[in-house]
Amino acid sequence: MTPTQERLLLLVEDDAAFARTLRRSFERRGYRVLHASSADEVAQLLQTERPQYAVMDLKLAGHASGLSCVQLLHAQNPEALIVVLTGYASIATAVEAIKLGACHYLAKPSNTDDIEAAFSRVEGSTEVDLTAATTSIKTLEWEKIHETLAETGFNISETARRLGMHRRTLARKLDKQHVR
């Protein structure tokens, strides 16, 4: 990219305060930032814009999934560098994000430095530390819940049905993990 080329970043985030903070930070770094808070807004923006970078929240308002936004952008521009942010990381959603075209997946809180570093770390690394710790039952349960949530498009009633639990029980578990 030449110094005169514009760095266009698509920010998909439904939390207005967090979006405003990220937007300002990226603008100070020389990006032109487009903001969307839903998949419909992303689809509309992509009709006229072709961002090279994107930061997408995994969980959007109304139980919508940011994964659909990853898929939309990747279909329009396979070279776009897409980072998915989430407040409740799981292996299942990380794998799906990468399969759909994201180059990286970061747990919140992440700042602009973390995101820019992720844009530059597109290739995998064999130097990642492997953990010797076994996975706890709670972590396995949480990952299964998230895998099923992703499969159902974040439909809580359908997720509860597939997991064989009452909807209220699932809602309580999600509230304990601070899932909106």
N, C-alpha and C positions, 0 to 999 in steps of 0.2 A: 504494500500500500504506500503510495507516495504521500509526502507531507501535506499536499493540497487536497487529497481525497478525504471526504467526510467519513467519520466513523459513526455509523448509524446503529443505535442500540434500541431494541424493543424490550420494554420493561412490562411484565405482566404480573400485577400485584393488586389484590383487592383491599389491602390495608393502606388507606390513603396517607397516613402519617409516615409509614415505612417507605412507601413509594416516593413521597416527596423528598425524604432524606436521601434515598438512593439516587433519585433523579438529579438532585443538586450536586451530589458528589461526582457522579459520572459527567455531568456538564462541566464541572470545574476541571476535569481531566481531558476535556476536548471532544467528548461524544455529543452527538445530537440524539436526544432521548425521546422516543415515542412511548406513551404510556397507554396501556389497556388494562381493564380489570375483569374482562370476561373473554370467553372464546369467540363470541359474536363480534366484540370490538377488535380482536386480533384479526379475524377474517376480513373485516372491513378495512383495517389498516394495510393488510397485505395486498389489497387490490391496487394500491397506489405506491406502496413503499417496499423496499427490498433490504431489510436490515442485515448487517453482517454479524451482529452480536445480539444475544437475547439473554435476559434473566427472567426466569419464570417461576412463580410460586406454584408448588404442587397442588395445594388445596385452595380453591377459589370459593367465593361466596355461593351459597345455595348448593353446597355439596358437589360443585363442579370440579373437574380435574384439570390441572394444568398440563397433564399429559396430552390432552387433545390439542392444546396450543403448540406443544413441541412438535406433534405430528403435522399440524398445519404449516408451521414455519419450515420444517425440514422438507416437506413436499414442494414448497415454493422455492427454497434455496438450500440445497443439500450441503453447501459449504459454510452455512451460518454456524457460528460457535454458540451453542446453547447451554446455559448453566441452569439447572433446576435447583431451587431453594425450597427447603421444607422445615417445618417446625417439628416434624415427627417422622424422622427417617426410618426406613425399613429396607431390607434387602430386596424384597419383591418390587417395591416402587422404584428403587435405584436401577434394578435390572431393566424394568420396563422403560424407564426414561432413556437409558442408553440405547436400548433396542429401537426406540422411536426417533432417535437422532440427537439426543443431548450429548455434549462432550464431557460434561461433568455434573456431579450431584453433590450439593453442599447442605449440611444441616444448619439451621438458624441457631444462634445468631451468626451471620456472616457479614463482613463489611466489604467495601469496595475493593480493598487490597486483596482479600480472599477471592473475590469474584474475578478480578483481573488476572490473578495468578492462575485461576482455573482455566481462563481463556487460553493461557499460554501452555497449559499442561494437557494438551489434547491426547498425546500418546500415553499409553499405559507404562507402568514401571514394574520391573521385577524386584525392585529394591524395597517394596512395601513391607513393613514389619508384620510378621505373622504372629497372632496372639496365641498364647498357650492356654488361655482361659476357656473353659467350656461355657456354652451358652446356657443361661438360666431358663427355667420353665417360663418365667414371666416374659423374658425376651422372645422366646419361641411363640408364646401366645400372642404377643403384640405383633410379631411379624406375620403370623397366620391371619390375624384380624386385618392387617393392612393389605396383605395379598388379596384377601377376599373383598375388601373395600375397593381396591383397584379393579378387580374383575367385575364388580357390579356398578362401576361408575360412581362410587361413593354413595350408593343408595343404602342407607342404614337399615331399613326394614328388610331388604333382600339379603344384606350381609348377615343380619341376625338369623334369618330363616336358614341360610346355607350353613351357618355355624351351629345351628341347633340351640340357640339361646333366645331368651326373651329380648325384645327390642329395647326395653328399659335397662336391662342388664348391660347390653352393648353400649347404650348411651352413657351409662355411668362409667364404664371403662374408658370410653373416649373422653369424657369430662375429666377424669383423673389424669389423663395424659395431655390435657389442655388442647384438645382438638376442637376447633370451632365447628 
